[in-house]
Amino acid sequence: MNAGNQLNDILLFEKQCLVELHLSFSDIENASFYDLIEVFNSRKEDKIIDPLELFKSLNS
């Protein structure tokens, strides 16, 4: 990957933070890049389910 593409990827990511997370420029610049990536990669399907709650819901 060349430097131009990497810069463009970062700019697109920052745009996504502005639009979807409603962060300001200073919020983005002061935030951990890896924490922001983790936020965008999170999915509801990855949520850890309490086994007892799952058992209760299946036996109701």
Secondary structure, DSSP 8 states (H G I E B T S, - for coil): --HHHHHHHHHHHHHHHHHHS---HHHHHHS-HHHHHHHHH--GGG----HHHHHHHHT-
